Amino acid sequence: VTMSRQTTLGLYRSLLRAAGGFTNYNFREYAVRSVRDRFRANVALADSEAIDLALHEGRRQLEVVKRQSVVSQMFPQDKHAMESRSR
């Protein structure tokens, strides 16, 4: 079953939100960049089977990112130099 555009955007937002949960700057930025890159790579998919497969993989990745960000929050680190706002 092909998912609607709204469902796809919801998955995208959920992945970005979960990626933002990392306490480590480098992990967080990598996860956000990875989500954006994967969605951009799949934007031209037209075959419903390929779209369904990509959405399934996205949902699987969401669960992985959620688990990893929870572990990241258990072991907080100091702020990265790129995160400091004072200039």
C-alpha positions in Angstrom: 0.0 0.0 0.0 1.4 3.3 -1.0 1.6 5.8 1.8 0.3 9.3 1.3 2.4 12.4 1.1 1.3 13.4 4.6 2.5 10.1 6.0 5.8 10.5 4.3 6.3 14.0 5.6 5.3 12.8 9.1 8.0 10.1 8.9 10.5 12.8 7.7 9.6 15.1 10.7 9.8 12.2 13.1 13.2 11.2 11.9 14.5 14.7 12.2 13.0 15.1 15.7 14.6 11.8 16.8 17.9 12.8 15.2 17.8 16.0 17.2 17.7 14.0 20.4 21.4 13.2 20.3 23.3 15.0 23.0 26.6 14.8 21.0 26.8 17.5 18.4 28.6 15.3 15.8 26.1 12.4 16.1 23.2 14.8 15.9 24.5 16.6 12.8 25.4 13.4 11.1 21.9 11.9 11.9 20.1 15.0 10.6 22.3 15.1 7.4 21.7 11.4 6.8 17.9 11.8 7.1 17.9 14.7 4.7 20.2 12.9 2.2 18.1 9.7 2.2 14.9 11.6 1.6 16.4 13.7 -1.2 17.8 10.5 -2.8 14.3 8.9 -2.8 12.3 11.9 -3.9 12.2 10.7 -7.5 10.9 7.2 -6.7 7.8 6.5 -8.8 7.3 2.7 -8.4 4.9 2.1 -5.6 6.8 -1.0 -4.5 10.1 1.0 -4.3 8.3 3.7 -2.4 6.8 1.2 0.1 10.2 -0.4 0.6 11.8 3.0 1.2 9.1 3.9 3.7 9.5 0.6 5.5 13.2 1.2 5.7 12.6 4.8 7.0 10.3 3.4 9.8 13.0 0.9 10.7 15.6 3.7 10.8 13.3 5.8 13.0 13.3 3.0 15.6 17.1 2.7 15.5 17.6 6.5 15.8 15.2 6.7 18.7 17.1 3.9 20.6 20.4 5.5 19.8 19.4 8.9 21.0 18.1 7.5 24.3 21.4 5.9 24.9 23.1 9.2 23.9 21.0 11.0 26.5 22.2 8.5 29.2 25.7 9.7 28.7 25.7 13.4 28.2 28.8 15.2 27.1 30.1 18.8 27.3 28.9 21.2 24.6 30.8 21.1 21.3 32.6 24.2 20.2 30.2 24.6 17.3 27.3 24.8 19.8 28.5 27.7 21.8 26.5 30.9 21.0 28.9 33.4 22.6 31.1 35.2 20.1 
